[in-house]
Amino acid sequence: MAAPPVSHFPLPGWPAQPTVEYLTKLIALGLLLLAVPYLLGRLLLSPVELVAEIGAARAMPGATV
């Protein structure tokens, strides 16, 4: 039976993989929470323009809205 390959990562002093994944998710959540006030403000101040922009983005080929 062959021994499993030895991994040299993470290097000494680097954070563990679960820590990196947790921080990545935490940063993404923080960015989403920062976007909420902007989106609510756009929805309250100019709902027609926001809906028109979303519709135009969806009509474009290759759009990911």
PDB file with one MODEL, atoms N, CA, C and O in Angstrom:
MODEL        1
ATOM      1  N   MET A   1       0.821  -1.176   0.000  1.00  0.00           N
ATOM      2  CA  MET A   1       0.000   0.000   0.000  1.00  0.00           C
ATOM      3  C   MET A   1       0.879   1.259   0.000  1.00  0.00           C
ATOM      4  O   MET A   1       1.819   1.359   0.788  1.00  0.00           O
ATOM      5  N   ALA A   2       0.578   2.199  -0.864  1.00  0.00           N
ATOM      6  CA  ALA A   2       1.374   3.421  -0.977  1.00  0.00           C
ATOM      7  C   ALA A   2       0.947   4.431   0.083  1.00  0.00           C
ATOM      8  O   ALA A   2      -0.226   4.520   0.447  1.00  0.00           O
ATOM      9  N   ALA A   3       1.898   5.164   0.552  1.00  0.00           N
ATOM     10  CA  ALA A   3       1.606   6.206   1.538  1.00  0.00           C
ATOM     11  C   ALA A   3       0.927   7.380   0.837  1.00  0.00           C
ATOM     12  O   ALA A   3       1.259   7.689  -0.308  1.00  0.00           O
ATOM     13  N   PRO A   4      -0.030   8.045   1.515  1.00  0.00           N
ATOM     14  CA  PRO A   4      -0.678   9.207   0.900  1.00  0.00           C
ATOM     15  C   PRO A   4       0.329  10.334   0.684  1.00  0.00           C
ATOM     16  O   PRO A   4       1.280  10.467   1.453  1.00  0.00           O
ATOM     17  N   PRO A   5       0.130  11.140  -0.348  1.00  0.00           N
ATOM     18  CA  PRO A   5       1.081  12.238  -0.601  1.00  0.00           C
ATOM     19  C   PRO A   5       1.097  13.220   0.569  1.00  0.00           C
ATOM     20  O   PRO A   5       0.071  13.496   1.189  1.00  0.00           O
ATOM     21  N   VAL A   6       2.261  13.723   0.841  1.00  0.00           N
ATOM     22  CA  VAL A   6       2.443  14.658   1.946  1.00  0.00           C
ATOM     23  C   VAL A   6       2.196  16.070   1.437  1.00  0.00           C
ATOM     24  O   VAL A   6       2.742  16.473   0.410  1.00  0.00           O
ATOM     25  N   SER A   7       1.374  16.816   2.159  1.00  0.00           N
ATOM     26  CA  SER A   7       1.093  18.201   1.792  1.00  0.00           C
ATOM     27  C   SER A   7       1.913  19.129   2.682  1.00  0.00           C
ATOM     28  O   SER A   7       1.996  18.931   3.894  1.00  0.00           O
ATOM     29  N   HIS A   8       2.509  20.128   2.077  1.00  0.00           N
ATOM     30  CA  HIS A   8       3.301  21.091   2.841  1.00  0.00           C
ATOM     31  C   HIS A   8       2.513  22.367   3.117  1.00  0.00           C
ATOM     32  O   HIS A   8       3.064  23.346   3.620  1.00  0.00           O
ATOM     33  N   PHE A   9       1.240  22.355   2.790  1.00  0.00           N
ATOM     34  CA  PHE A   9       0.409  23.534   2.996  1.00  0.00           C
ATOM     35  C   PHE A   9      -0.611  23.235   4.075  1.00  0.00           C
ATOM     36  O   PHE A   9      -1.046  22.086   4.158  1.00  0.00           O
ATOM     37  N   PRO A  10      -1.014  24.149   4.884  1.00  0.00           N
ATOM     38  CA  PRO A  10      -0.520  25.519   4.955  1.00  0.00           C
ATOM     39  C   PRO A  10       0.875  25.567   5.574  1.00  0.00           C
ATOM     40  O   PRO A  10       1.237  24.749   6.420  1.00  0.00           O
ATOM     41  N   LEU A  11       1.622  26.531   5.129  1.00  0.00           N
ATOM     42  CA  LEU A  11       2.963  26.730   5.663  1.00  0.00           C
ATOM     43  C   LEU A  11       2.875  27.224   7.099  1.00  0.00           C
ATOM     44  O   LEU A  11       1.834  27.737   7.511  1.00  0.00           O
ATOM     45  N   PRO A  12       3.939  27.077   7.860  1.00  0.00           N
ATOM     46  CA  PRO A  12       3.922  27.567   9.241  1.00  0.00           C
ATOM     47  C   PRO A  12       3.579  29.055   9.292  1.00  0.00           C
ATOM     48  O   PRO A  12       4.147  29.860   8.554  1.00  0.00           O
ATOM     49  N   GLY A  13       2.657  29.401  10.160  1.00  0.00           N
ATOM     50  CA  GLY A  13       2.237  30.788  10.306  1.00  0.00           C
ATOM     51  C   GLY A  13       1.037  31.159   9.473  1.00  0.00           C
ATOM     52  O   GLY A  13       0.449  32.219   9.685  1.00  0.00           O
ATOM     53  N   TRP A  14       0.651  30.311   8.519  1.00  0.00           N
ATOM     54  CA  TRP A  14      -0.534  30.570   7.703  1.00  0.00           C
ATOM     55  C   TRP A  14      -1.770  30.072   8.432  1.00  0.00           C
ATOM     56  O   TRP A  14      -1.683  29.119   9.207  1.00  0.00           O
ATOM     57  N   PRO A  15      -2.918  30.695   8.200  1.00  0.00           N
ATOM     58  CA  PRO A  15      -4.145  30.202   8.836  1.00  0.00           C
ATOM     59  C   PRO A  15      -4.581  28.873   8.216  1.00  0.00           C
ATOM     60  O   PRO A  15      -4.263  28.578   7.064  1.00  0.00           O
ATOM     61  N   ALA A  16      -5.299  28.092   8.985  1.00  0.00           N
ATOM     62  CA  ALA A  16      -5.794  26.805   8.508  1.00  0.00           C
ATOM     63  C   ALA A  16      -6.882  27.032   7.450  1.00  0.00           C
ATOM     64  O   ALA A  16      -7.506  28.092   7.414  1.00  0.00           O
ATOM     65  N   GLN A  17      -7.103  26.039   6.599  1.00  0.00           N
ATOM     66  CA  GLN A  17      -8.092  26.143   5.515  1.00  0.00           C
ATOM     67  C   GLN A  17      -9.500  26.473   6.030  1.00  0.00           C
ATOM     68  O   GLN A  17     -10.161  27.327   5.439  1.00  0.00           O
ATOM     69  N   PRO A  18      -9.990  25.832   7.111  1.00  0.00           N
ATOM     70  CA  PRO A  18     -11.328  26.210   7.602  1.00  0.00           C
ATOM     71  C   PRO A  18     -11.419  27.673   8.034  1.00  0.00           C
ATOM     72  O   PRO A  18     -12.469  28.300   7.892  1.00  0.00           O
ATOM     73  N   THR A  19     -10.332  28.211   8.555  1.00  0.00           N
ATOM     74  CA  THR A  19     -10.313  29.621   8.958  1.00  0.00           C
ATOM     75  C   THR A  19     -10.422  30.517   7.738  1.00  0.00           C
ATOM     76  O   THR A  19     -11.147  31.512   7.759  1.00  0.00           O
ATOM     77  N   VAL A  20      -9.715  30.176   6.684  1.00  0.00           N
ATOM     78  CA  VAL A  20      -9.763  30.969   5.449  1.00  0.00           C
ATOM     79  C   VAL A  20     -11.166  30.921   4.852  1.00  0.00           C
ATOM     80  O   VAL A  20     -11.687  31.950   4.421  1.00  0.00           O
ATOM     81  N   GLU A  21     -11.781  29.749   4.822  1.00  0.00           N
ATOM     82  CA  GLU A  21     -13.141  29.617   4.284  1.00  0.00           C
ATOM     83  C   GLU A  21     -14.133  30.423   5.116  1.00  0.00           C
ATOM     84  O   GLU A  21     -15.015  31.082   4.566  1.00  0.00           O
ATOM     85  N   TYR A  22     -13.994  30.373   6.434  1.00  0.00           N
ATOM     86  CA  TYR A  22     -14.887  31.124   7.315  1.00  0.00           C
ATOM     87  C   TYR A  22     -14.745  32.626   7.072  1.00  0.00           C
ATOM     88  O   TYR A  22     -15.745  33.337   6.969  1.00  0.00           O
ATOM     89  N   LEU A  23     -13.526  33.100   6.982  1.00  0.00           N
ATOM     90  CA  LEU A  23     -13.309  34.529   6.766  1.00  0.00           C
ATOM     91  C   LEU A  23     -13.816  34.972   5.392  1.00  0.00           C
ATOM     92  O   LEU A  23     -14.335  36.079   5.250  1.00  0.00           O
ATOM     93  N   THR A  24     -13.668  34.111   4.382  1.00  0.00           N
ATOM     94  CA  THR A  24     -14.184  34.426   3.047  1.00  0.00           C
ATOM     95  C   THR A  24     -15.696  34.592   3.085  1.00  0.00           C
ATOM     96  O   THR A  24     -16.237  35.541   2.518  1.00  0.00           O
ATOM     97  N   LYS A  25     -16.371  33.673   3.752  1.00  0.00           N
ATOM     98  CA  LYS A  25     -17.836  33.767   3.873  1.00  0.00           C
ATOM     99  C   LYS A  25     -18.238  34.987   4.694  1.00  0.00           C
ATOM    100  O   LYS A  25     -19.236  35.639   4.387  1.00  0.00           O
ATOM    101  N   LEU A  26     -17.479  35.296   5.722  1.00  0.00           N
ATOM    102  CA  LEU A  26     -17.776  36.466   6.552  1.00  0.00           C
ATOM    103  C   LEU A  26     -17.631  37.759   5.756  1.00  0.00           C
ATOM    104  O   LEU A  26     -18.447  38.669   5.901  1.00  0.00           O
ATOM    105  N   ILE A  27     -16.611  37.849   4.926  1.00  0.00           N
ATOM    106  CA  ILE A  27     -16.407  39.038   4.089  1.00  0.00           C
ATOM    107  C   ILE A  27     -17.534  39.169   3.071  1.00  0.00           C
ATOM    108  O   ILE A  27     -18.038  40.269   2.846  1.00  0.00           O
ATOM    109  N   ALA A  28     -17.938  38.051   2.448  1.00  0.00           N
ATOM    110  CA  ALA A  28     -19.033  38.093   1.472  1.00  0.00           C
ATOM    111  C   ALA A  28     -20.327  38.534   2.142  1.00  0.00           C
ATOM    112  O   ALA A  28     -21.078  39.328   1.575  1.00  0.00           O
ATOM    113  N   LEU A  29     -20.592  38.031   3.335  1.00  0.00           N
ATOM    114  CA  LEU A  29     -21.793  38.440   4.065  1.00  0.00           C
ATOM    115  C   LEU A  29     -21.746  39.926   4.398  1.00  0.00           C
ATOM    116  O   LEU A  29     -22.753  40.624   4.281  1.00  0.00           O
ATOM    117  N   GLY A  30     -20.584  40.406   4.811  1.00  0.00           N
ATOM    118  CA  GLY A  30     -20.435  41.832   5.112  1.00  0.00           C
ATOM    119  C   GLY A  30     -20.694  42.703   3.896  1.00  0.00           C
ATOM    120  O   GLY A  30     -21.343  43.743   4.008  1.00  0.00           O
ATOM    121  N   LEU A  31     -20.198  42.292   2.739  1.00  0.00           N
ATOM    122  CA  LEU A  31     -20.438  43.065   1.517  1.00  0.00           C
ATOM    123  C   LEU A  31     -21.916  43.052   1.139  1.00  0.00           C
ATOM    124  O   LEU A  31     -22.450  44.071   0.700  1.00  0.00           O
ATOM    125  N   LEU A  32     -22.573  41.924   1.303  1.00  0.00           N
ATOM    126  CA  LEU A  32     -24.007  41.865   1.019  1.00  0.00           C
ATOM    127  C   LEU A  32     -24.788  42.762   1.970  1.00  0.00           C
ATOM    128  O   LEU A  32     -25.727  43.442   1.555  1.00  0.00           O
ATOM    129  N   LEU A  33     -24.405  42.766   3.243  1.00  0.00           N
ATOM    130  CA  LEU A  33     -25.095  43.627   4.207  1.00  0.00           C
ATOM    131  C   LEU A  33     -24.860  45.106   3.916  1.00  0.00           C
ATOM    132  O   LEU A  33     -25.732  45.936   4.172  1.00  0.00           O
ATOM    133  N   LEU A  34     -23.687  45.436   3.382  1.00  0.00           N
ATOM    134  CA  LEU A  34     -23.435  46.825   3.005  1.00  0.00           C
ATOM    135  C   LEU A  34     -24.261  47.240   1.786  1.00  0.00           C
ATOM    136  O   LEU A  34     -24.573  48.420   1.626  1.00  0.00           O
ATOM    137  N   ALA A  35     -24.614  46.290   0.934  1.00  0.00           N
ATOM    138  CA  ALA A  35     -25.396  46.603  -0.263  1.00  0.00           C
ATOM    139  C   ALA A  35     -26.867  46.801   0.046  1.00  0.00           C
ATOM    140  O   ALA A  35     -27.565  47.451  -0.733  1.00  0.00           O
ATOM    141  N   VAL A  36     -27.366  46.266   1.153  1.00  0.00           N
ATOM    142  CA  VAL A  36     -28.801  46.342   1.464  1.00  0.00           C
ATOM    143  C   VAL A  36     -29.287  47.785   1.582  1.00  0.00           C
ATOM    144  O   VAL A  36     -30.300  48.106   0.960  1.00  0.00           O
ATOM    145  N   PRO A  37     -28.642  48.674   2.332  1.00  0.00           N
ATOM    146  CA  PRO A  37     -29.145  50.054   2.409  1.00  0.00           C
ATOM    147  C   PRO A  37     -29.197  50.741   1.043  1.00  0.00           C
ATOM    148  O   PRO A  37     -30.130  51.492   0.761  1.00  0.00           O
ATOM    149  N   TYR A  38     -28.196  50.484   0.196  1.00  0.00           N
ATOM    150  CA  TYR A  38     -28.179  51.073  -1.137  1.00  0.00           C
ATOM    151  C   TYR A  38     -29.383  50.586  -1.952  1.00  0.00           C
ATOM    152  O   TYR A  38     -30.087  51.385  -2.570  1.00  0.00           O
ATOM    153  N   LEU A  39     -29.608  49.288  -1.946  1.00  0.00           N
ATOM    154  CA  LEU A  39     -30.716  48.738  -2.722  1.00  0.00           C
ATOM    155  C   LEU A  39     -32.064  49.213  -2.190  1.00  0.00           C
ATOM    156  O   LEU A  39     -32.965  49.517  -2.971  1.00  0.00           O
ATOM    157  N   LEU A  40     -32.208  49.279  -0.880  1.00  0.00           N
ATOM    158  CA  LEU A  40     -33.465  49.777  -0.314  1.00  0.00           C
ATOM    159  C   LEU A  40     -33.673  51.246  -0.657  1.00  0.00           C
ATOM    160  O   LEU A  40     -34.790  51.663  -0.962  1.00  0.00           O
ATOM    161  N   GLY A  41     -32.608  52.027  -0.608  1.00  0.00           N
ATOM    162  CA  GLY A  41     -32.711  53.445  -0.971  1.00  0.00           C
ATOM    163  C   GLY A  41     -33.111  53.613  -2.425  1.00  0.00           C
ATOM    164  O   GLY A  41     -33.972  54.434  -2.740  1.00  0.00           O
ATOM    165  N   ARG A  42     -32.495  52.845  -3.318  1.00  0.00           N
ATOM    166  CA  ARG A  42     -32.867  52.906  -4.738  1.00  0.00           C
ATOM    167  C   ARG A  42     -34.313  52.498  -4.936  1.00  0.00           C
ATOM    168  O   ARG A  42     -35.029  53.106  -5.732  1.00  0.00           O
ATOM    169  N   LEU A  43     -34.750  51.470  -4.218  1.00  0.00           N
ATOM    170  CA  LEU A  43     -36.115  50.980  -4.356  1.00  0.00           C
ATOM    171  C   LEU A  43     -37.117  52.001  -3.847  1.00  0.00           C
ATOM    172  O   LEU A  43     -38.192  52.149  -4.429  1.00  0.00           O
ATOM    173  N   LEU A  44     -36.789  52.707  -2.776  1.00  0.00           N
ATOM    174  CA  LEU A  44     -37.711  53.698  -2.216  1.00  0.00           C
ATOM    175  C   LEU A  44     -37.715  54.998  -3.006  1.00  0.00           C
ATOM    176  O   LEU A  44     -38.768  55.612  -3.172  1.00  0.00           O
ATOM    177  N   LEU A  45     -36.555  55.427  -3.496  1.00  0.00           N
ATOM    178  CA  LEU A  45     -36.459  56.721  -4.164  1.00  0.00           C
ATOM    179  C   LEU A  45     -36.853  56.668  -5.638  1.00  0.00           C
ATOM    180  O   LEU A  45     -37.470  57.605  -6.143  1.00  0.00           O
ATOM    181  N   SER A  46     -36.510  55.598  -6.326  1.00  0.00           N
ATOM    182  CA  SER A  46     -36.825  55.521  -7.747  1.00  0.00           C
ATOM    183  C   SER A  46     -37.120  54.070  -8.149  1.00  0.00           C
ATOM    184  O   SER A  46     -36.316  53.442  -8.838  1.00  0.00           O
ATOM    185  N   PRO A  47     -38.260  53.545  -7.723  1.00  0.00           N
ATOM    186  CA  PRO A  47     -38.559  52.143  -8.009  1.00  0.00           C
ATOM    187  C   PRO A  47     -38.721  51.854  -9.503  1.00  0.00           C
ATOM    188  O   PRO A  47     -38.347  50.777  -9.968  1.00  0.00           O
ATOM    189  N   VAL A  48     -39.274  52.806 -10.256  1.00  0.00           N
ATOM    190  CA  VAL A  48     -39.495  52.573 -11.683  1.00  0.00           C
ATOM    191  C   VAL A  48     -38.161  52.438 -12.417  1.00  0.00           C
ATOM    192  O   VAL A  48     -38.001  51.557 -13.263  1.00  0.00           O
ATOM    193  N   GLU A  49     -37.208  53.305 -12.095  1.00  0.00           N
ATOM    194  CA  GLU A  49     -35.897  53.241 -12.742  1.00  0.00           C
ATOM    195  C   GLU A  49     -35.175  51.939 -12.388  1.00  0.00           C
ATOM    196  O   GLU A  49     -34.535  51.329 -13.245  1.00  0.00           O
ATOM    197  N   LEU A  50     -35.279  51.515 -11.124  1.00  0.00           N
ATOM    198  CA  LEU A  50     -34.614  50.297 -10.699  1.00  0.00           C
ATOM    199  C   LEU A  50     -35.187  49.088 -11.430  1.00  0.00           C
ATOM    200  O   LEU A  50     -34.436  48.231 -11.895  1.00  0.00           O
ATOM    201  N   VAL A  51     -36.498  49.015 -11.532  1.00  0.00           N
ATOM    202  CA  VAL A  51     -37.141  47.895 -12.230  1.00  0.00           C
ATOM    203  C   VAL A  51     -36.777  47.929 -13.714  1.00  0.00           C
ATOM    204  O   VAL A  51     -36.552  46.881 -14.320  1.00  0.00           O
ATOM    205  N   ALA A  52     -36.717  49.129 -14.304  1.00  0.00           N
ATOM    206  CA  ALA A  52     -36.351  49.246 -15.714  1.00  0.00           C
ATOM    207  C   ALA A  52     -34.902  48.789 -15.941  1.00  0.00           C
ATOM    208  O   ALA A  52     -34.611  48.128 -16.938  1.00  0.00           O
ATOM    209  N   GLU A  53     -34.002  49.137 -15.027  1.00  0.00           N
ATOM    210  CA  GLU A  53     -32.604  48.716 -15.160  1.00  0.00           C
ATOM    211  C   GLU A  53     -32.470  47.208 -15.039  1.00  0.00           C
ATOM    212  O   GLU A  53     -31.707  46.588 -15.779  1.00  0.00           O
ATOM    213  N   ILE A  54     -33.202  46.619 -14.115  1.00  0.00           N
ATOM    214  CA  ILE A  54     -33.159  45.163 -13.958  1.00  0.00           C
ATOM    215  C   ILE A  54     -33.713  44.486 -15.207  1.00  0.00           C
ATOM    216  O   ILE A  54     -33.146  43.502 -15.682  1.00  0.00           O
ATOM    217  N   GLY A  55     -34.811  45.002 -15.739  1.00  0.00           N
ATOM    218  CA  GLY A  55     -35.392  44.441 -16.956  1.00  0.00           C
ATOM    219  C   GLY A  55     -34.452  44.564 -18.133  1.00  0.00           C
ATOM    220  O   GLY A  55     -34.339  43.638 -18.937  1.00  0.00           O
ATOM    221  N   ALA A  56     -33.772  45.698 -18.247  1.00  0.00           N
ATOM    222  CA  ALA A  56     -32.826  45.890 -19.349  1.00  0.00           C
ATOM    223  C   ALA A  56     -31.629  44.949 -19.210  1.00  0.00           C
ATOM    224  O   ALA A  56     -31.125  44.425 -20.203  1.00  0.00           O
ATOM    225  N   ALA A  57     -31.181  44.741 -17.980  1.00  0.00           N
ATOM    226  CA  ALA A  57     -30.050  43.844 -17.761  1.00  0.00           C
ATOM    227  C   ALA A  57     -30.422  42.409 -18.091  1.00  0.00           C
ATOM    228  O   ALA A  57     -29.604  41.670 -18.639  1.00  0.00           O
ATOM    229  N   ARG A  58     -31.626  42.007 -17.773  1.00  0.00           N
ATOM    230  CA  ARG A  58     -32.073  40.649 -18.076  1.00  0.00           C
ATOM    231  C   ARG A  58     -32.256  40.436 -19.575  1.00  0.00           C
ATOM    232  O   ARG A  58     -32.111  39.318 -20.068  1.00  0.00           O
ATOM    233  N   ALA A  59     -32.573  41.496 -20.292  1.00  0.00           N
ATOM    234  CA  ALA A  59     -32.798  41.382 -21.733  1.00  0.00           C
ATOM    235  C   ALA A  59     -31.480  41.239 -22.498  1.00  0.00           C
ATOM    236  O   ALA A  59     -31.464  40.764 -23.634  1.00  0.00           O
ATOM    237  N   MET A  60     -30.378  41.654 -21.869  1.00  0.00           N
ATOM    238  CA  MET A  60     -29.079  41.572 -22.542  1.00  0.00           C
ATOM    239  C   MET A  60     -28.606  40.116 -22.566  1.00  0.00           C
ATOM    240  O   MET A  60     -28.713  39.418 -21.558  1.00  0.00           O
ATOM    241  N   PRO A  61     -28.093  39.657 -23.687  1.00  0.00           N
ATOM    242  CA  PRO A  61     -27.580  38.295 -23.744  1.00  0.00           C
ATOM    243  C   PRO A  61     -26.341  38.145 -22.855  1.00  0.00           C
ATOM    244  O   PRO A  61     -25.453  38.998 -22.873  1.00  0.00           O
ATOM    245  N   GLY A  62     -26.287  37.078 -22.094  1.00  0.00           N
ATOM    246  CA  GLY A  62     -25.160  36.823 -21.221  1.00  0.00           C
ATOM    247  C   GLY A  62     -25.235  37.542 -19.897  1.00  0.00           C
ATOM    248  O   GLY A  62     -24.272  37.509 -19.131  1.00  0.00           O
ATOM    249  N   ALA A  63     -26.353  38.196 -19.595  1.00  0.00           N
ATOM    250  CA  ALA A  63     -26.500  38.905 -18.330  1.00  0.00           C
ATOM    251  C   ALA A  63     -26.720  37.901 -17.210  1.00  0.00           C
ATOM    252  O   ALA A  63     -27.338  36.856 -17.411  1.00  0.00           O
ATOM    253  N   THR A  64     -26.209  38.227 -16.030  1.00  0.00           N
ATOM    254  CA  THR A  64     -26.355  37.340 -14.864  1.00  0.00           C
ATOM    255  C   THR A  64     -27.100  38.041 -13.739  1.00  0.00           C
ATOM    256  O   THR A  64     -26.635  38.039 -12.599  1.00  0.00           O
ATOM    257  N   VAL A  65     -28.220  38.628 -14.031  1.00  0.00           N
ATOM    258  CA  VAL A  65     -29.003  39.307 -12.995  1.00  0.00           C
ATOM    259  C   VAL A  65     -30.105  38.401 -12.545  1.00  0.00           C
ATOM    260  O   VAL A  65     -30.892  38.772 -11.673  1.00  0.00           O
TER     261      VAL A  65
ENDMDL
END
